[in-house]
Amino acid sequence: MADTTGNTSKAAAGGAPDSGPRKSSWRYIGPGIVVAATGVGAGDLVATLIAGSNFGYTLLWAAVLGCLVKISLAEAAGRWHLSTGRTLFDGWASLGRWTTYFFVVYVVIWGFVYGAAAMSSSALPLQALFPDVMDLEWWGVACGLVGLVFVWFNKYAVFEKVMTVLVGVMFVVTVYLAIRVTPNLGDTFAGLLPVLPDEKDSVLNTLGLIGGVGGTITLAAYGYWVNAKGWTNTGWMKVMRLDNRVAYITTGVFVVAMLLVGAELLHAANVSLASGDKGLVQLGDILEREYGTATATFFLIGFFATSFTSLIGVWHGVSLMFSDFVARERAARAGRPEARGEAIASGDRERSWPFRAYLLWLTFPPMVLLFQGQPFRLVIIYGVLGAAFMPFLALTLVWLLNSSRTPREWRSGPLSNVMLAVAGLLFLVLCVKQIWDQPWSEFF
């Protein structure tokens, strides 16, 4: 993006001028909206609803703290990209080949299972809205194909605009529902005090709510969307930080709104929701009984927007990461280390064959799982890898941003290091718990 201010005060990493706007401005934001939309999926909303139904307003503070933790992670990823001129995968690769092995296994297995989950999640509200049109599996296929075609033929600018519109739909629906259930404001503010529920496993449930909403690999993709927006050096640092705050304020609104719905609509009536995306279909039925068909239909539209933004966001963002991975590996094999990060620097990154190959991987092989169910062992491996990614991201960012790989003025300060360390420990505990809870005896 051209420098519109004439700000060329000093060189950024890699010798590029430190160009960018002198002041952060709302008119520049965009990647934050994308990461918020992608990170909040149907499963996240169900988890928040269940927390509200089980504990009322007690864990509202944990939902807010979770957003602050994610702000620190996304800011760190964006700061790495802008301050070094290198991509996050390039940073990981500098830590050793083990990061490459982890990423390859993760992105292949995770993408295969996630593709089916995303298509199924997007299909559920469509089938509820149009029950006589076709079966759930075929709605899932249709959603996957629409997502593929959209990301295949559009570059970031169009992608961002569509995501912004869908976020607007999500925002209006969740805020409307929160107002519709008439929350108790006194209890709401009391929920901001850090108190644990007086129940078994309350600590782990609280940690799960803190860590569970707002994205996994999409946090790592944030730096790639920052570059795709045209922000490529430290001149854009203030803008990126404003954009990141907007992302997680938006996420916080979604989370708080759904927790209020769970507390008022479900907790008081002692109604339990099914876990997983089907819980939202169940909520639609409850809303129809309590508030009428129009409110239920409005909610299902928001449910679709929530699910489909996660689908196309992953289709785009993780494909960018995969294209960067392939470009770096090819450059290393060809003896061209100076070509690192070229998948993001190139204007054709969204037209590259690795980008499109991963798009196809996310779309077509997972369709088999829609019709045959998810293989048990594959789901266990998927769960373990998914649990391991967030501590991997947090702890490698601590490593990268406190080393000579990052220019001194942009290394993490005390607050950033504390937040990243808290995030790393939080996700490490959740990772151990999830691995422990897997039915390993049935795996072998």
C-alpha positions, 0 to 999 in steps of 0.5 A: 500500500502506498505511503499517503503521509510521506512518513519515511522516518527510518528503515524497517526490517529488510531495508524497506522504508518505514512507511505508513500512516502517522496516526492509527485510524478506524478507516484502516481496520480490516484484518482484525474483523477477519480474525474475529469472524473466523475465530468465533465459530458455532462451537465457541458460541455453544461453549459460552452458552453452556457456561452461561446455562451452568454458572449464570453470570459467574464466569463473565470475567473469564470470558473477558479475560480470554479476549485479553489473552487473545489480544496479546497473542494476535498482537505478537503475531502481527508485531513479528510480521511488521517488525521483521519483514518475515512471516511467522512460519519463517520465524518458526523455521528458524527455531529448528526443523521440529517446528516444520514437522509439527506444522506439516502433521498439524496442517494436514490432519487438522485441515482434513477433519476441520474441513468436514466440521466447518461444512457440517456447522454451516449446513446445520442452520441452512437445513433448519431454515429449509428442512425440505430442500436437501439433507444435511450432508448435501448442504455441507457439500454445497457450503464447502463448494461455495467457500472454495469458489469464493476464495479461489476467485477473490483476493483479500480485498473482496474477502475482507468486505464480505467478512465485514458484512457477515460480521455485521450480521453476527453482531446485530443478531447476538446483541439483539438476542442479549437485549431480548432476554432482558439481562439482569444488569446487577448480576452482569456487573457482579460477574466481572468479579473473578469468582470461581463456581462452587462446583467440581472441576470449576477451575478447569471449566474456567480455564476452558472458557478463558482459552476456548473462544476466539480462534486457534490457528486463525491467531497465527493467520492474523499476521498473514492477513496484516500483510495481505492488507498491505501492511508490511513494515513498522509504520503500520504498527499503531494501525495493527494494534488498533485493528487487533483491539477492535478484533477482540472487542468484537469477539468480547461482544459476541462472547458476553452476549451469548453468555447473557443468553445462556444465563437468562434463557437457559440457567433460570429455566434449568435447560441443558443444551447439547454440546457441539453445533447442534446445541445452536439448533436446539437454542433456535427451537427454544427461541421459537417457543419463547419469542416466536418464529421471527426471532428464531429465524433471525437467530439461525441467519446469525448462526449461519453467518457465524459458521460460514465466516469461520469456513471461508476464513480458514479456507483463506488464512490457513491456505496463505500459511500453507503457501508460505510454508511451501515457498520457504521449503522450496527456497531452502531446497534451492539454496535461496534463503533470501527468498524467505516469506516470498509467498506473502510478499508476492502479489500472486500469493492467492493465485499460487498452486500451494494456496489452491492445493490446500483449498482443495484439501480443505474442501474435497477429501473432508466431504467423505467424512460428511457421509461416513462419519469421522474415523475414531483414531483420526479424531483423537489425533486431531484433538491432540494436535488442536490442543497442542497448537495454542501452547506451541503458538504462545511459547514460540512467540515468546521465544521469537519476540525476546531474541535477536531475531526481532529488532530490539525496539520491537521486542516484547516488554514486561506486559506482553511477556506476562500475557504471552507467558500466561497464555502459554501456561493456560493452553499448556494446562488445557492441552494436557487435560485434553490429551489426558481425557482422550480414550487412549485405551480404545485407540490401540 
